């Protein structure tokens, strides 16, 4: 199953992208499955420094990830495992 990770998914455009991936991609891949057998939808992982708030309502796996924290990076790597990351939307960061 392809894996998509969206960073900064607790708010703003990253949250909107994660919502689209969770809802629309699963619907789209369901339609495609009827045409191409064996195709699977995305496993969506939402990541943010804070895992409270809107990120909890996405309906996907949520991981705490502060890219300046070695511990968070290692913990996230363990949660993702050896599976390849097929789509990375790195939208985390402070607006300026």
N, C-alpha and C positions, 0 to 999 in steps of 0.2 A: 504494500500500500504506500503510495507517495506521501511524503511528509512535508507539511508547510509550517514554518515558524514565523510568527509576527511579534516583533519586539515593540515595546511601548504600547501594548494593547489595552491598557487601562483607560485610555481616553483618546479623544480626537480622531484623527484620520486612521490611526493604527487600529483603534477599536472598531471603526467602521469597516476596514478591510477584513479584520478577523470575523466580524459578523457575516460579511459577504461570503467568505470562505466556508464558514460553518454551515450557512443556510443555502446559498445559491450553488456552490460547487457540489454539494451533496445531491441537490435536485438535478443539476446538469449531468452529473455522472450516472445518476439513476436512469435518465433518459438514454444516455449513450450505452449503458449496459444492455439495453434491449437491442441495440444494433451490433455492438461488439462484445462478445462474451468474454468474461475474465477481467474486464476493466474494473478497477476499484477506485473509490473516492479517496480524497485526501484525509490523512490524519492531521488535524489542526492543533498546533500547540501555541498558546498565547503566553507571552513572557512580559514581565514588567518588574520594576523594582518593588512595587507595592502590589500584592496579590489580593488586596481587599478592594471593594468597589465594583464598578461595572464589569471588570474582567471576569468576575465570578459568574456573571449571568450569560456568558457566551455559549456555554454548553460544550466546551471542549477542555482538553487538558491544559492546566495552568501551571506555569513554573515561575519561581522567583528568580529574576536575573538582573543583576547589576553588573554591567560589563567592566566596571572598574574593580570588581571583587573576584579574585582568583577562586575563592571558595564557591561563589555562585556559578562561575563558569564550569568548574569541575562537577558540581552537583547537577547542573543542566545537561552536561555531556553524558553523565551516567543515566539520566532519565531518558534522553533520546536514544542512547545505546549505539549500536553499530549500524543502525539503519541510515541510509543517505538522506540528506536534507535536499528535497527537490525544489522547494520554493522558500526563499528567505526574504521577508519584508522587514528590513532593519529600519524602523521608524522611531526608535527610542532616541530621546535626547531632550534637552531643555530648549524651548523656543527662545529666540533672541530678538 
